[in-house]
Amino acid sequence: MKLTSEEITKKLFSDLCSYQEFIETMVTDHLENSNVSEKIYWDAWFRGAEGKELEAADRGISLKL
């Protein structure tokens, strides 16, 4: 008998390592398929950009060369 989606979800949440791998895969896939503007924003965010650079990144403009 196959597990239901709800049962699989409960098991994922109960196994932190599996859950983390699942989330990493989802986020990576999302970023790979996202538009350039979103990638520019997250790049700036995680590099610690502030002020005008982060504001520009939020509009999809990279000030970092």
N, C-alpha and C positions, 0 to 999 in steps of 0.2 A: 504494500500500500504506500502510495506517495504521500509526502507531507504536504499540508496545505501551505499557502503563502503565509498565513498568520503563524503557523508553527515554525516555518523557516525564519521568519522575522524574529520571533521570540528566541530562537536558538542563536541567531546572529547577535542579538543584544546581550545574551547571556555569555557569549564568548568574545571578550573584548578584542582579542587579536584578530579574529575573523571579521569582526565589525570594522576594525580599523582598515584592514586590507580592502574590504568592500567599499568603504567610503573613499579611500585613496584612489581606487579604480574609477569610481563614479566621478570624482573631481577631476582626475587626469583626463578622462574621456570628455568631460564637459569643456575643459580648457582647450583641448585639442580641436574641438568642434566649434568653439566660440569665435566671435568676431575679434578683430585686431584690437578694437577699443577696450574690450574687457581684459584682454591680456596685458595691454599697456597699463591699465589701472592696477591690476594685481601685482604686476612687476614693480610699479612705483610704491605701492603699499608695503610690500615685503622688503623693499630696499630701505624703507624708512623715510620716503619722500615726505616733505612737508610743504605747507604754504602753496605758492603758485605752481610748483611742480605737481603736487597732488591734485590741485584744482584742475590743471590742464589734463592730467591723466584721466580724471573723472569724465572729461569731455572727449577722451580718446586721442589726445595730443601728447606725444612724447617730447619732453624737453631734454631728455638725457640722450646724448649722442654716443 
